Amino acid sequence: MNRIIIYSIIIAIAGYGCGGCNNNKTSSNTDIFKSIVEESDALDSMEYETSETTETLQILQNISSSPVEMAALLQATGVPFNENYITSIDDVDRYNTDFKRALNLGIFGADLGYLNMYRKTGPVMTNMRAIRKLSEELRVQQFFDFNTIRRLATNNENLDSLMYLSVSSFNNMDVHLQKTGRSEVSALIICGMWVEGMFIATQVIKNARQNTEVIERIGEQKTIVENLVDILSHYKKNPQYAQLHKHFSRILDSFDGVTKTIVQGEGKEVEIDGILVYIQNETSYVNVPEKTLDNIIKSIDEVRQEIINI
């Protein structure tokens, strides 16, 4: 279930970004995502049909950030790669508690997706060293086939396999953490991933205000921030989580001014499994005022700095 939802997010964002794009590479990447979804559907239908899901887990499943989701949109809209957007691994040894490790494993996971999408072999290898160290210290290294990832990273023709292995590693790890009573660690990883993906997007927008597709996608993250704030509130008895909750509340405040308009279109009847179903066609528009966008960019940058310098 978790992977199905995450991959659905990838498809939605990649497809959204490709609306006016005829780039063959982008089409290829979208095809990769579709093949990942098909394989994940079969796996998850076997593994989780009878599992019980808590309300918090349901929320996590709906908002889990994929390491490639924002990178897919950026590449689809023609944004060039910029190595300055990713986090240096120089300070990885300072992450000496599970709280610090989990947050920054999420950070590096988002960077891995960004690097994979743009086929940056050298930086991928560097990034994987940090991921390996943190995952070993968090006792989740069994979900990463580092040798295979390293081999695939040196062969750009295997981008589909590399992305599948990278994304599925994080998703399988998330399921394990949820099922073994370490949901707070899972929440931290997701928070780190989301912040880094948003940081990359907001840095792009600082100098590309004409990219309305990315701006709209940023505005749509308001609901996700609300859910993350709610999830973190469950762990506020821990001072570190309480502080992180304040950081994400500050991010949520920066979204004040974002509005969403839904325009109802003409519905239609379609046949699904032999039954006629009426489907309402609607289009949503997200408006992000200039000042609000500036506030979002600022808050994301500040919270990210707090996390990587923790």
C-alpha positions in Angstrom: 0.0 0.0 0.0 2.7 2.4 1.0 4.7 2.0 -2.2 1.6 2.1 -4.4 0.7 5.6 -3.0 4.3 6.8 -3.2 4.7 5.7 -6.9 1.3 7.3 -7.7 2.7 10.6 -6.4 5.7 10.2 -8.7 3.4 9.5 -11.7 1.1 12.4 -10.9 4.0 14.9 -10.6 5.9 13.6 -13.6 2.8 13.7 -15.7 1.8 17.1 -14.5 5.2 18.5 -15.3 5.2 17.0 -18.8 2.0 18.7 -19.9 3.7 20.9 -22.5 6.9 19.0 -22.8 8.0 16.9 -25.8 11.4 16.0 -24.4 12.1 12.3 -25.2 14.1 11.8 -22.0 11.2 13.1 -19.9 8.8 10.6 -21.7 11.3 7.9 -21.0 11.5 8.7 -17.3 7.7 8.7 -17.1 7.6 5.3 -18.7 10.1 4.2 -16.0 7.7 5.3 -13.3 4.8 3.5 -14.9 6.7 0.2 -14.9 7.6 0.7 -11.3 4.0 1.2 -10.4 2.9 -2.0 -12.2 5.5 -4.1 -10.4 4.7 -2.5 -7.0 1.0 -3.2 -7.4 1.7 -6.9 -7.5 4.1 -6.9 -4.6 1.8 -4.8 -2.3 -1.4 -6.8 -3.1 0.4 -9.9 -1.7 2.0 -8.3 1.3 -0.5 -5.9 2.8 -4.0 -7.1 2.0 -4.8 -8.0 5.6 -2.7 -5.5 7.4 -4.3 -3.0 9.8 -3.3 0.6 9.4 -3.4 3.3 12.1 -4.6 6.8 11.3 -1.0 8.1 11.5 0.3 5.4 9.1 -2.5 6.3 6.7 -1.3 10.0 6.8 2.3 8.9 6.2 1.2 6.8 3.3 -0.5 9.7 1.7 2.4 12.2 2.1 5.6 10.1 2.0 8.0 12.0 -0.2 9.7 10.0 -2.9 13.4 10.8 -3.5 12.6 11.5 -7.1 9.2 13.2 -7.0 10.3 16.8 -7.1 13.2 16.0 -9.3 10.8 14.5 -11.9 8.8 17.7 -12.0 11.9 19.9 -12.3 13.5 17.9 -15.1 10.1 17.7 -16.9 9.9 21.5 -16.9 13.4 21.9 -18.3 15.2 23.0 -15.1 19.0 22.2 -15.4 20.8 20.3 -12.7 22.6 22.3 -10.0 25.0 20.5 -7.6 24.8 23.5 -5.2 21.3 22.5 -4.3 22.3 19.2 -2.7 23.7 18.7 0.8 27.4 18.1 1.4 28.3 14.8 3.2 31.2 16.5 5.0 29.3 16.7 8.3 27.8 13.2 8.3 30.0 12.2 11.2 28.3 14.8 13.4 25.0 13.0 13.1 25.5 10.9 16.3 22.0 10.3 17.5 19.1 8.4 15.8 17.2 11.7 15.7 19.9 13.4 13.7 20.6 10.3 11.6 17.0 9.8 10.6 16.4 13.4 9.5 19.5 13.6 7.5 19.0 10.1 6.0 15.9 11.7 4.6 17.8 14.6 3.3 20.4 12.4 1.5 17.6 10.2 0.2 16.0 13.2 -1.6 19.3 14.2 -3.0 19.8 10.6 -4.3 16.6 10.9 -6.3 17.7 14.3 -7.7 21.1 12.9 -8.7 19.6 9.8 -10.2 17.1 11.7 -12.3 19.9 13.8 -13.8 22.3 10.8 -14.2 25.1 12.2 -12.0 27.2 9.1 -11.4 30.0 10.6 -9.4 27.9 12.5 -6.9 25.6 9.5 -6.5 28.6 7.4 -5.3 29.5 10.1 -2.8 25.8 10.4 -1.6 25.6 6.6 -1.2 28.5 6.7 1.3 26.5 8.9 3.6 23.4 6.9 3.2 25.2 3.7 3.9 26.8 5.1 7.1 23.5 6.5 8.5 21.5 3.5 7.5 23.9 1.2 9.3 23.8 3.3 12.4 20.0 3.3 12.3 20.1 -0.5 11.8 18.2 -0.4 8.5 21.1 -1.1 6.1 19.6 -4.4 5.1 17.2 -2.6 2.8 20.0 -1.1 0.6 21.8 -3.2 -2.0 24.8 -0.9 -2.1 26.8 -3.0 -4.5 24.1 -3.2 -7.1 23.3 0.5 -6.7 27.0 1.3 -7.2 27.1 -0.9 -10.3 24.0 0.6 -11.8 25.1 4.2 -11.1 28.2 3.7 -13.3 26.0 2.7 -16.3 23.6 5.4 -17.4 21.6 3.0 -19.5 20.3 1.4 -16.3 18.5 4.5 -15.0 15.2 2.7 -14.7 16.7 -0.1 -12.6 18.7 2.4 -10.5 15.7 4.6 -9.7 13.6 1.5 -8.9 16.2 0.1 -6.5 16.8 3.4 -4.8 13.1 4.3 -4.3 12.1 0.7 -3.3 14.9 0.6 -0.7 13.5 3.6 1.1 9.9 2.4 0.8 10.7 -1.1 2.1 12.6 0.5 5.0 9.6 2.7 5.8 7.3 -0.3 6.0 9.8 -2.1 8.2 10.0 0.8 10.6 6.2 1.1 10.8 5.7 -2.6 11.5 8.5 -2.7 14.2 7.2 0.1 16.3 9.7 2.7 15.1 7.2 5.0 13.4 8.9 8.1 14.9 12.1 7.3 13.0 10.0 6.9 9.8 8.4 10.2 10.4 11.8 11.9 10.7 13.1 10.4 7.5 9.9 11.6 5.7 10.3 15.1 7.1 13.9 15.2 6.0 13.0 14.0 2.5 10.2 16.5 2.1 12.3 19.5 3.3 15.1 18.7 0.9 12.8 18.2 -2.0 11.2 21.5 -1.3 14.5 23.2 -0.8 15.6 22.2 -4.3 12.3 23.4 -5.8 12.3 26.7 -3.9 16.0 27.4 -4.8 15.0 26.9 -8.5 12.1 29.3 -8.1 14.3 32.0 -6.6 15.7 32.7 -10.1 12.8 31.3 -12.2 9.6 32.9 -11.1 8.2 32.3 -14.6 8.0 28.5 -13.9 4.4 28.5 -12.8 4.1 24.7 -12.8 6.7 24.4 -10.1 5.2 27.3 -8.1 1.8 25.7 -8.2 3.3 22.4 -7.1 5.0 24.2 -4.2 1.6 25.8 -3.2 0.0 22.4 -3.2 2.4 21.2 -0.5 0.3 23.2 2.1 -1.8 20.1 2.9 1.3 18.0 3.3 2.8 20.4 5.8 -0.4 20.4 7.8 -0.2 16.6 8.0 3.5 16.6 9.0 2.8 19.1 11.7 0.0 16.9 13.0 2.2 13.8 12.9 5.0 15.5 14.8 2.6 16.6 17.5 2.3 13.0 18.6 5.9 13.0 19.7 6.1 16.4 21.3 6.9 15.0 24.8 10.4 14.5 23.4 12.1 18.0 23.4 13.8 17.4 20.0 10.5 16.5 18.4 8.9 19.4 20.0 11.5 21.7 18.5 11.1 20.1 15.1 7.3 20.5 15.4 7.9 24.3 15.9 10.1 24.4 12.8 7.4 22.8 10.7 4.7 24.9 12.2 6.8 27.9 11.1 6.8 26.4 7.6 3.1 26.0 7.7 2.6 29.6 8.7 4.6 30.7 5.7 1.9 29.1 3.5 -0.7 31.6 4.6 -2.0 33.3 1.5 -2.0 30.1 -0.6 -5.5 29.6 -2.1 -6.9 26.7 -4.1 -9.8 27.1 -6.5 -11.7 24.1 -7.9 -13.6 24.6 -11.2 -16.2 21.9 -11.9 -16.3 20.7 -15.5 -18.7 18.5 -17.4 -18.9 15.0 -15.9 -19.2 11.7 -17.8 -20.2 8.1 -17.3 -17.5 5.4 -17.7 -17.8 1.7 -17.4 -15.7 0.2 -14.6 -15.8 -3.6 -14.1 -19.1 -3.7 -16.0 -20.7 -1.0 -13.9 -21.5 2.5 -15.2 -19.9 5.1 -12.9 -20.4 8.9 -13.1 -17.1 10.8 -12.8 -17.1 14.5 -12.1 -14.5 16.3 -14.1 -12.8 19.1 -12.2 -9.7 21.3 -12.5 -7.9 22.8 -9.5 -5.9 26.0 -9.6 -3.4 27.0 -6.8 -2.5 30.6 -6.3 0.7 31.5 -4.5 1.1 35.3 -4.1 4.6 36.7 -4.5 5.0 37.6 -0.9 3.8 34.2 0.3 6.3 32.5 -2.1 9.1 34.6 -0.6 8.0 33.5 2.9 7.9 29.8 1.9 11.4 30.0 0.3 12.7 31.6 3.5 11.1 29.2 5.9 12.2 26.1 4.0 15.8 27.4 3.8 15.9 28.1 7.5 14.5 24.8 8.6 16.8 22.9 6.3 19.8 24.7 7.7 18.5 23.7 11.2 18.4 20.1 10.2 21.7 19.7 8.4 23.5 21.8 11.1 21.8 20.0 14.0 
